[in-house]
Amino acid sequence: MFGIGGGELIFIIFIALMLFGSEKIPDIARTMGKAMAQLKNATNDIKSEIQKGVEANGIETSLKELTSSFSDEVEKVKSNIDTTVLPEATKLKDELEELTGPIKRQP
């Protein structure tokens, strides 16, 4: 929880108890709970409005088209590397192994 350990949490509770007293702690907790709920509702409302805007403007479909065309280009590059660069790299590796002769790297 927020990178706070058990001992740190107990220390924070102890300090809050010392500062505010035992009578005010439940009120503070209720107020913080309500604030967190309002914040969560506000973020959910913002998310839903953004989603509605995206759907209304057709951004989602253009984004999917862009993603698919990008994926196609990546596949073309991969196949080009497999057909042109990989054989050359294998050939160079073999030549390098021939040059080293009996001297090999120890793993």
DOKE-614816 format. One record per residue (C-alpha): x, y, z. Coordinates in steps of 0.1 Angstrom, whole numbers, plus 5000, padded with zeros to 4 digits. Layout:
XYZ
...
//
This chain:
500050005000
501850314987
505250154996
504550195033
505449895056
503649785087
505949955112
505750285092
501950255092
501750205129
504050505134
501850725112
498750615131
500550685164
501451035153
497951105140
496550985174
498951215192
498151515170
494351485167
493251285197
491050975198
487851165194
488651335161
490251025143
486950865133
485651195118
488851245099
488750885086
485050935075
485951265057
488951105040
486750805029
484151045014
486851244996
488350924982
484950804970
484251144953
487651134937
487050784923
483550884910
485051194893
487850994876
485250734864
483151014850
486151164832
487050824818
483550764805
483351114789
486651054772
485450714760
482250864746
484251134728
486550874713
483650664701
481750964687
484751094667
485750754653
489250784668
489150424680
488750284644
491450504630
493750404659
493050044651
493850104615
497150284624
498049994647
497449734621
499449914594
502249964619
502249594627
502249514590
505349734585
507149574614
506449224600
507849334566
511049464583
511349134603
510948924571
513449144553
515949094582
515348724581
516048694544
518948944540
520749014572
520448684590
522248484563
525048744561
525448734599
525648354599
528248374572
530348624591
530048414623
531248114605
534248304590
535148444624
535048094639
537347974611
539848264618
540048194655
541147834649
541947644680
541547944703
538047954716
536448154743
535747974775
532048004786
//
